[in-house]
Amino acid sequence: MTSSKTKYQKESSRLADSANLAKIRCLDDAVYVQAVYLLVLFFSTIGAKLLLKNYECPLGAIDMVVKHRGRLFFIGIDRDNLEKPVNYYLKRYGIRGIEYDVVSL
């Protein structure tokens, strides 16, 4: 039987492998991969669902969008300002009346 830790490690590796590391400006690749691993581990532990990753729009980028218990979490790793791309995302997809948090690492 596979341990829970192995399951999370596989998921974080899958996400880290699919992430476009060339776009990271200030963090080196190893730190970025560790940040992705910790975020995936945390959200997997609480039963959250990864909706998308590496969302780009004319106003910036969002690294991950996660949903848990009716709340959206917008995550930016090495992002100065997530508010503009988050507002763009919400308007583009017609999302209203939902609680959300913006997490920048």
Steps between C-alpha positions, in 0.01 A plus 500: 500500500630848411552740786329840501835677486593318181166600345565869578857481378381355169239776463749776578752353257232488231412866557861610525589316179214664315574848636676735261809573706650724230252774593613528860690826541640530851483154655733228384350176376570297815323747727205521260464121490511487881232770523277310256554178697403662830190662353385177337566309821299750705204521263496122444499445875190714549323345200510803270476474122754654262297681232783632286862598496712755315212733406618800300307809398590847373518628860734236645510136600366265765693182579210295638127525561372260764145442625413380849156507667360756259796737536755575230868542578714691250867422552797689367856391557737794461220732388488860616138579421234233457195724539488609134524151347257363761241767417554434129448124557180556700352736239607285204325192636203685650574392855304704755394458858777257588750543779863494399846549644815619331822334614834634385824332597 
